[in-house]
Amino acid sequence: MSRDDGNANGSTEGDEPPTESLDPEGRETSVGSSWVADATNRFIHGVELVAAAVFALLFAIGVVDLVIQIVQAALAGRITDPLVVIGFIDTGLLLLIIVEVYETVIAYTEESETRRIVRLVIYTGVIAMVRKTIIFRTGEYATSQDALFAAIAYTILIFGLVALLLVERGQGERLLN
């Protein structure tokens, strides 16, 4: 038994070629491929939200861990040890990196403008490099030359990130004026 919804020319709905529609960015897509794009976009959005939740959880765990470390150091009388304090700063900066990565993921899920996402990535890089600089110890390298090369690389990366940040901010101000 065949189904015939019959229209004037005898064709059924399934025989018609897919019509064209516009995606959110104004590009033409066929209806047949649109549902695949929509499904994958929903999937990616869901994964982004899960990633954001994981980073939020990591941040919460990190804050609790930092508080525990501080309390333990205070009770043990090591709270004034410079290396212990540097460890706290290291953990704090790592938590800020987690926050910046979380903010970046949220910016993706909200489909923020690319400039905001780039700015967040640059901030994350600056914080990461400042963290590496603060915890930098020459004794952790096999030779003084290795330590010098690492210090030079950190310096170049920090200046490069700061330059990117200045360029990005300068471009943003020019666009606003």
Disulfide bonds with the S-S distance in Angstrom:
none
